[in-house]
Amino acid sequence: MTDSRIHPSAVIEPGAQIGAGVEIGPFCVVGAQVSLAAGVVLKSHVVVTGETVVGPDTVIFPFASIGEIPQDLKFRGERARLEIGARNRIREYVTMNPGTEGGGGVTRVGDDGLFMAGAHVAHDCQIGNKVILVNNASVAGHCILEDEVIVGGLSGVHQFVRIGRGAMIGAVTMVTADVIPYGLVQGPRGHLDGLNLVGLKRRGAGRAEIAALRDLLHALGGGSFRDTARSRAGDEVSPMERDVLDFILGPSERSFLAPKPA
């Protein structure tokens, strides 16, 4: 606990590993199997429990519940783990659960994420780097969110869904199938509504790259995503187009969100 600052009202169970420079505020509870890396900040009234690792310089805000048992009726107390990366901002009332035996036993959250108030990450999810979950967004069990995904406020992601790199989910959207990289999905029952142009421009994508992605999206809309991707798998394409094709041909039993029929 070198150079750590721990409020007298905080409860630190024996066995917890507290890194250098950690700050633990009033009325926090840190379980016996928890590891807090250097520079972690727990603001106040935060619960971190279970076999949970929190990476360096992550800040967790009041009333968040991190590492409690999964909200899964099949969970029978088996060993389960939650791994959270570096420099995340986990805001008020966020919940994150560890894995289950049936899903591999580990929930992982990458680096540099922003999880806004009331967001939920369920058991066995694999969350990439620089992911943003806006207020009260919920990600169900076994989901994969690749790097730089944004999920809008009050939106839900169905279990086992994959969301590709750089995709954006609009507010109040239910996502029931896989979302291609850089796609934009919105609506009460989400449909693919073009490209995430804001995200692409933030990534530095040029006009030619965006035009190529638009052409690919148009081609995909003409039939089966997988058949189209297979037919173009050997083509010379840009790195972002390759992201989309590889994602479509990746392992998944779910269908893909597609544009609305004209």
KEKE-3310 file (N, C-alpha, C; in steps of 0.2 Angstrom, whole numbers, plus 5000, padded with zeros to 4 digits):
npx = (5004:5010:5012:4998:4982:4970:4953:4947:4935:4934:4933:4944:4947:4957:4970:4968:4976:4984:4990:5004:5001:4987:4970:4957:4941:4929:4919:4920:4921:4933:4936:4943:4950:4953:4963:4971:4979:4993:4989:4975:4959:4946:4932:4921:4910:4911:4910:4921:4924:4925:4935:4944:4953:4960:4966:4980:4978:4964:4949:4935:4919:4907:4896:4897:4897:4907:4913:4904:4894:4889:4874:4866:4856:4862:4874:4884:4892:4905:4923:4927:4931:4936:4943:4950:4956:4968:4967:4953:4937:4925:4909:4896:4886:4888:4889:4898:4901:4909:4915:4907:4907:4902:4905:4918:4924:4929:4927:4932:4938:4945:4957:4957:4943:4926:4914:4898:4886:4876:4878:4880:4890:4889:4892:4906:4908:4918:4927:4934:4947:4946:4932:4915:4902:4887:4876:4866:4867:4867:4875:4873:4877:4891:4895:4904:4913:4922:4937:4935:4921:4905:4891:4875:4865:4854:4853:4852:4862:4860:4863:4878:4880:4891:4900:4908:4924:4925:4911:4895:4882:4866:4856:4844:4842:4839:4850:4851:4858:4874:4885:4893:4911:4913:4900:4884:4871:4854:4838:4822:4822:4836:4843:4855:4862:4870:4886:4897:4901:4906:4914:4923:4929:4935:4945:4953:4951:4951:4943:4944:4945:4933:4924:4926:4922:4909:4905:4907:4898:4886:4887:4886:4873:4866:4863:4867:4877:4888:4891:4894:4905:4914:4915:4923:4934:4947:4951:4961:4960:4957:4964:4953:4942:4946:4945:4931:4927:4934:4928:4915:4917:4921:4920:4904:4887:4877:4866:4867:4865:4856:4854:4838:4825:4823)
npy = (4994:5006:5023:5025:5031:5029:5030:5031:5025:5016:4999:4986:4971:4957:4951:4958:4967:4981:4994:5006:5023:5022:5028:5027:5031:5037:5025:5014:4997:4984:4969:4953:4946:4955:4966:4981:4991:5002:5019:5019:5025:5025:5033:5036:5025:5014:4998:4985:4968:4950:4940:4951:4962:4978:4989:5001:5018:5019:5026:5025:5029:5036:5023:5013:4996:4983:4968:4959:4944:4936:4940:4929:4914:4902:4902:4895:4898:4895:4897:4913:4928:4945:4957:4972:4985:4998:5016:5018:5026:5024:5027:5034:5021:5011:4994:4979:4963:4947:4933:4917:4899:4893:4902:4904:4910:4923:4940:4953:4970:4983:4995:5013:5016:5023:5023:5027:5034:5022:5012:4995:4980:4964:4946:4937:4946:4953:4967:4980:4992:5010:5011:5017:5017:5025:5034:5022:5012:4995:4980:4964:4946:4937:4945:4954:4968:4977:4988:5005:5006:5014:5015:5021:5031:5022:5011:4994:4979:4963:4947:4937:4945:4953:4968:4977:4985:5002:5005:5013:5014:5021:5031:5024:5011:4994:4981:4967:4958:4955:4969:4977:4982:5000:5003:5012:5011:5012:5015:5009:4994:4990:4994:4994:5009:5015:5022:5025:5040:5051:5045:5039:5050:5055:5046:5049:5045:5046:5054:5045:5032:5032:5032:5020:5011:5014:5010:4996:4994:4996:4985:4974:4976:4970:4957:4941:4944:4936:4928:4938:4944:4933:4932:4943:4941:4939:4950:4965:4977:4991:4994:4996:4992:4978:4976:4975:4964:4954:4953:4950:4937:4931:4920:4917:4914:4922:4932:4947:4964:4973:4986:4995:4988:4996)
npz = (5000:4997:4998:4996:4999:5010:5015:5032:5034:5025:5019:5018:5014:5021:5011:4999:4986:4985:4975:4972:4976:4976:4978:4990:4994:5005:5013:5004:4998:4997:4991:4996:4986:4977:4965:4965:4954:4952:4955:4954:4957:4969:4971:4981:4992:4983:4978:4975:4971:4972:4961:4955:4944:4943:4932:4930:4935:4933:4936:4947:4950:4963:4970:4961:4956:4956:4950:4956:4958:4943:4934:4931:4930:4928:4935:4947:4957:4953:4950:4944:4934:4933:4923:4921:4912:4909:4914:4913:4914:4925:4929:4940:4948:4939:4933:4933:4929:4933:4923:4918:4920:4908:4899:4897:4908:4911:4911:4901:4900:4891:4888:4892:4892:4893:4904:4906:4918:4926:4916:4910:4910:4906:4911:4905:4894:4881:4880:4870:4868:4871:4871:4873:4883:4884:4895:4905:4895:4891:4890:4886:4891:4885:4875:4862:4860:4849:4847:4850:4849:4851:4861:4862:4874:4884:4877:4872:4871:4864:4870:4865:4854:4842:4840:4828:4826:4829:4826:4829:4840:4840:4851:4862:4856:4851:4850:4840:4832:4824:4821:4808:4807:4809:4806:4807:4818:4822:4830:4837:4835:4830:4815:4801:4797:4787:4788:4802:4801:4809:4818:4809:4803:4814:4816:4806:4793:4776:4761:4751:4757:4764:4754:4748:4758:4758:4746:4748:4758:4751:4742:4750:4755:4744:4745:4753:4767:4771:4759:4750:4756:4756:4742:4739:4747:4742:4736:4733:4745:4755:4772:4781:4774:4774:4788:4789:4780:4786:4798:4795:4790:4802:4817:4821:4826:4824:4814:4803:4806:4795:4781:4781:4770:4754)
capx = (5000:5015:5009:4991:4978:4964:4949:4946:4928:4934:4934:4949:4948:4963:4972:4967:4982:4983:4996:5006:4997:4980:4966:4951:4938:4924:4914:4922:4923:4937:4936:4950:4953:4954:4970:4970:4985:4995:4986:4968:4955:4939:4929:4917:4904:4912:4911:4925:4924:4927:4942:4944:4959:4958:4972:4983:4975:4957:4945:4929:4915:4902:4890:4898:4897:4912:4915:4899:4893:4885:4866:4865:4854:4866:4880:4884:4898:4912:4928:4926:4936:4934:4949:4948:4962:4971:4964:4946:4933:4919:4905:4891:4881:4890:4889:4902:4901:4914:4913:4904:4910:4900:4907:4925:4926:4933:4925:4938:4937:4951:4960:4954:4936:4922:4907:4895:4882:4871:4880:4881:4894:4887:4896:4909:4909:4925:4926:4940:4950:4942:4925:4911:4895:4883:4872:4861:4868:4867:4878:4872:4882:4895:4895:4911:4914:4929:4940:4932:4914:4901:4884:4872:4861:4847:4853:4854:4865:4858:4868:4881:4881:4898:4900:4914:4928:4923:4904:4892:4875:4862:4852:4837:4842:4840:4854:4849:4862:4881:4886:4900:4915:4912:4893:4880:4865:4850:4831:4820:4825:4841:4845:4861:4860:4876:4893:4899:4905:4909:4920:4928:4933:4940:4951:4958:4949:4951:4938:4944:4943:4926:4920:4927:4918:4902:4904:4907:4891:4881:4887:4883:4866:4862:4862:4870:4884:4894:4892:4897:4912:4918:4917:4928:4940:4954:4952:4965:4956:4960:4964:4946:4938:4948:4942:4924:4927:4937:4923:4909:4919:4924:4916:4898:4881:4871:4865:4870:4860:4856:4850:4831:4823:4821)
capy = (5000:5012:5030:5025:5035:5025:5034:5027:5022:5011:4992:4983:4964:4954:4948:4963:4969:4988:4996:5012:5029:5021:5032:5024:5036:5035:5019:5009:4990:4981:4962:4949:4944:4961:4969:4987:4993:5009:5025:5018:5029:5024:5040:5034:5021:5010:4991:4980:4962:4945:4940:4957:4966:4984:4992:5007:5025:5019:5030:5022:5034:5033:5018:5008:4989:4980:4961:4955:4938:4937:4940:4923:4909:4896:4903:4891:4899:4893:4903:4918:4933:4951:4960:4979:4988:5005:5022:5018:5030:5020:5032:5032:5016:5006:4987:4975:4956:4942:4928:4911:4893:4892:4908:4905:4912:4929:4946:4958:4977:4985:5002:5020:5016:5028:5019:5032:5032:5017:5007:4988:4975:4958:4941:4934:4950:4955:4974:4982:4998:5016:5009:5021:5016:5031:5032:5017:5007:4988:4975:4957:4941:4934:4950:4956:4975:4979:4994:5012:5006:5018:5012:5027:5030:5018:5006:4987:4974:4956:4942:4934:4949:4956:4974:4978:4991:5009:5006:5017:5012:5027:5031:5020:5006:4987:4978:4960:4955:4958:4975:4977:4988:5007:5004:5016:5007:5016:5013:5004:4988:4993:4992:4997:5015:5018:5022:5030:5045:5055:5041:5038:5056:5056:5041:5051:5041:5051:5053:5038:5027:5032:5031:5013:5008:5015:5005:4989:4993:4995:4978:4970:4976:4967:4950:4938:4947:4931:4927:4944:4944:4927:4933:4948:4940:4939:4956:4970:4982:4995:4991:4997:4987:4972:4975:4973:4958:4949:4953:4946:4930:4928:4915:4919:4910:4927:4936:4954:4970:4976:4992:4994:4988:5002)
capz = (5000:4997:4996:4995:5003:5011:5021:5038:5034:5019:5022:5014:5016:5021:5005:4994:4984:4984:4972:4974:4974:4975:4983:4991:4997:5011:5013:4999:5001:4993:4993:4997:4979:4972:4964:4962:4951:4954:4953:4954:4962:4971:4974:4988:4991:4978:4979:4971:4975:4968:4958:4950:4943:4940:4929:4932:4934:4932:4941:4948:4954:4968:4970:4956:4959:4951:4951:4960:4954:4937:4934:4927:4934:4928:4939:4953:4962:4950:4949:4939:4935:4929:4921:4919:4909:4912:4912:4912:4918:4927:4932:4945:4947:4934:4936:4929:4932:4930:4919:4920:4917:4902:4894:4898:4915:4912:4908:4900:4898:4888:4891:4890:4891:4897:4905:4909:4923:4925:4911:4913:4907:4909:4912:4899:4888:4879:4878:4868:4870:4869:4871:4877:4885:4887:4901:4905:4890:4894:4886:4889:4892:4880:4869:4860:4857:4847:4849:4848:4849:4855:4862:4864:4880:4885:4872:4874:4866:4865:4872:4860:4848:4841:4837:4825:4827:4826:4825:4833:4841:4842:4858:4863:4851:4853:4845:4841:4828:4823:4818:4805:4809:4806:4804:4811:4819:4826:4829:4842:4833:4826:4808:4799:4794:4784:4791:4807:4798:4814:4821:4804:4803:4820:4815:4801:4787:4770:4757:4747:4762:4766:4748:4747:4763:4756:4740:4751:4761:4745:4739:4756:4755:4739:4746:4760:4769:4771:4752:4747:4759:4753:4735:4739:4752:4739:4732:4736:4748:4760:4779:4784:4771:4776:4794:4788:4777:4791:4804:4793:4790:4808:4820:4824:4824:4823:4808:4804:4805:4788:4780:4779:4763:4751)
cpx = (5004:5012:5002:4988:4971:4960:4948:4940:4928:4935:4938:4950:4955:4965:4971:4974:4981:4990:4998:5002:4990:4976:4959:4947:4933:4919:4914:4923:4927:4938:4943:4954:4954:4961:4969:4977:4987:4991:4978:4965:4948:4936:4926:4912:4905:4913:4915:4926:4925:4934:4943:4951:4957:4965:4974:4979:4968:4954:4938:4925:4910:4897:4891:4899:4901:4914:4910:4897:4888:4877:4864:4862:4858:4872:4879:4890:4905:4916:4927:4930:4934:4941:4948:4955:4964:4967:4957:4943:4926:4914:4900:4887:4882:4891:4893:4903:4907:4911:4909:4908:4908:4902:4914:4928:4929:4929:4931:4936:4944:4953:4956:4947:4932:4915:4903:4889:4877:4873:4881:4885:4893:4893:4899:4910:4917:4925:4933:4942:4946:4935:4921:4904:4892:4878:4866:4862:4869:4870:4877:4877:4885:4896:4903:4910:4921:4931:4936:4925:4911:4894:4881:4867:4855:4847:4854:4857:4863:4864:4871:4882:4888:4896:4907:4918:4925:4916:4901:4884:4871:4859:4846:4837:4843:4844:4854:4854:4869:4881:4893:4904:4913:4905:4890:4873:4860:4842:4829:4822:4830:4842:4852:4859:4865:4882:4893:4903:4909:4915:4925:4933:4938:4946:4955:4957:4948:4945:4938:4942:4936:4922:4920:4923:4910:4900:4903:4900:4886:4881:4885:4876:4862:4861:4865:4877:4889:4896:4896:4904:4916:4920:4922:4934:4947:4956:4957:4960:4960:4960:4957:4941:4939:4945:4935:4923:4929:4931:4917:4911:4921:4919:4910:4892:4876:4871:4868:4864:4861:4853:4842:4830:4821:4813)
cpy = (5006:5018:5030:5029:5032:5029:5029:5023:5016:5004:4988:4976:4961:4951:4953:4966:4977:4991:5003:5018:5028:5025:5028:5028:5033:5029:5015:5002:4987:4974:4959:4947:4949:4963:4975:4990:5000:5014:5024:5022:5027:5030:5039:5029:5016:5003:4987:4974:4956:4945:4945:4960:4972:4988:4999:5013:5024:5022:5027:5027:5031:5028:5013:5001:4985:4973:4957:4950:4940:4937:4935:4917:4903:4896:4899:4892:4897:4899:4907:4924:4939:4955:4967:4982:4995:5011:5023:5023:5027:5025:5029:5026:5011:4999:4983:4968:4952:4937:4922:4905:4892:4897:4909:4907:4919:4934:4951:4965:4980:4992:5008:5020:5022:5024:5024:5030:5027:5012:5000:4984:4969:4952:4939:4939:4952:4962:4977:4989:5004:5015:5014:5018:5022:5029:5027:5012:5000:4983:4968:4952:4939:4939:4952:4963:4976:4986:5000:5011:5011:5016:5018:5025:5026:5013:4999:4983:4967:4952:4939:4939:4952:4963:4976:4985:4997:5010:5010:5015:5019:5026:5027:5015:4999:4983:4970:4955:4958:4964:4975:4983:4994:5008:5009:5012:5011:5014:5009:4997:4990:4990:4996:5003:5019:5017:5027:5035:5049:5051:5040:5044:5057:5051:5043:5048:5047:5049:5046:5032:5026:5030:5023:5009:5009:5010:4998:4988:4992:4988:4973:4970:4973:4960:4947:4942:4942:4929:4932:4945:4939:4929:4939:4947:4940:4945:4961:4976:4986:4992:4991:4992:4980:4970:4972:4966:4952:4948:4949:4939:4927:4923:4919:4915:4915:4929:4943:4959:4973:4982:4990:4993:4994:5002)
cpz = (5000:4994:4994:5001:5004:5017:5026:5038:5029:5022:5016:5017:5016:5014:4999:4992:4981:4981:4975:4972:4974:4980:4984:4996:5002:5009:5007:5002:4995:4995:4993:4991:4974:4972:4961:4960:4953:4951:4952:4959:4963:4974:4981:4986:4985:4981:4974:4974:4970:4966:4953:4950:4940:4938:4931:4930:4932:4938:4941:4953:4959:4966:4964:4959:4954:4954:4955:4955:4948:4938:4929:4931:4934:4932:4945:4958:4960:4950:4943:4940:4931:4929:4918:4917:4912:4910:4910:4916:4919:4931:4937:4943:4941:4937:4930:4932:4929:4926:4922:4917:4910:4897:4894:4904:4916:4908:4907:4898:4897:4892:4888:4888:4895:4898:4909:4914:4922:4920:4914:4908:4910:4909:4905:4893:4887:4876:4876:4871:4867:4868:4875:4877:4888:4892:4900:4899:4894:4889:4889:4889:4885:4874:4868:4857:4856:4849:4846:4847:4853:4855:4866:4871:4879:4880:4875:4869:4868:4866:4865:4854:4848:4838:4835:4827:4825:4825:4830:4834:4843:4849:4857:4857:4854:4848:4845:4836:4827:4819:4815:4807:4805:4804:4809:4812:4824:4825:4835:4841:4828:4819:4806:4795:4791:4788:4797:4805:4803:4817:4815:4803:4809:4820:4810:4794:4782:4766:4753:4751:4763:4760:4747:4752:4761:4750:4743:4754:4756:4743:4744:4756:4749:4740:4753:4761:4769:4764:4749:4750:4756:4746:4734:4744:4749:4736:4736:4738:4753:4767:4782:4781:4773:4783:4794:4785:4782:4796:4801:4792:4796:4811:4824:4822:4823:4816:4809:4803:4798:4787:4779:4772:4760:4749)
residu = (MET:THR:ASP:SER:ARG:ILE:HIS:PRO:SER:ALA:VAL:ILE:GLU:PRO:GLY:ALA:GLN:ILE:GLY:ALA:GLY:VAL:GLU:ILE:GLY:PRO:PHE:CYS:VAL:VAL:GLY:ALA:GLN:VAL:SER:LEU:ALA:ALA:GLY:VAL:VAL:LEU:LYS:SER:HIS:VAL:VAL:VAL:THR:GLY:GLU:THR:VAL:VAL:GLY:PRO:ASP:THR:VAL:ILE:PHE:PRO:PHE:ALA:SER:ILE:GLY:GLU:ILE:PRO:GLN:ASP:LEU:LYS:PHE:ARG:GLY:GLU:ARG:ALA:ARG:LEU:GLU:ILE:GLY:ALA:ARG:ASN:ARG:ILE:ARG:GLU:TYR:VAL:THR:MET:ASN:PRO:GLY:THR:GLU:GLY:GLY:GLY:GLY:VAL:THR:ARG:VAL:GLY:ASP:ASP:GLY:LEU:PHE:MET:ALA:GLY:ALA:HIS:VAL:ALA:HIS:ASP:CYS:GLN:ILE:GLY:ASN:LYS:VAL:ILE:LEU:VAL:ASN:ASN:ALA:SER:VAL:ALA:GLY:HIS:CYS:ILE:LEU:GLU:ASP:GLU:VAL:ILE:VAL:GLY:GLY:LEU:SER:GLY:VAL:HIS:GLN:PHE:VAL:ARG:ILE:GLY:ARG:GLY:ALA:MET:ILE:GLY:ALA:VAL:THR:MET:VAL:THR:ALA:ASP:VAL:ILE:PRO:TYR:GLY:LEU:VAL:GLN:GLY:PRO:ARG:GLY:HIS:LEU:ASP:GLY:LEU:ASN:LEU:VAL:GLY:LEU:LYS:ARG:ARG:GLY:ALA:GLY:ARG:ALA:GLU:ILE:ALA:ALA:LEU:ARG:ASP:LEU:LEU:HIS:ALA:LEU:GLY:GLY:GLY:SER:PHE:ARG:ASP:THR:ALA:ARG:SER:ARG:ALA:GLY:ASP:GLU:VAL:SER:PRO:MET:GLU:ARG:ASP:VAL:LEU:ASP:PHE:ILE:LEU:GLY:PRO:SER:GLU:ARG:SER:PHE:LEU:ALA:PRO:LYS:PRO:ALA)
# end
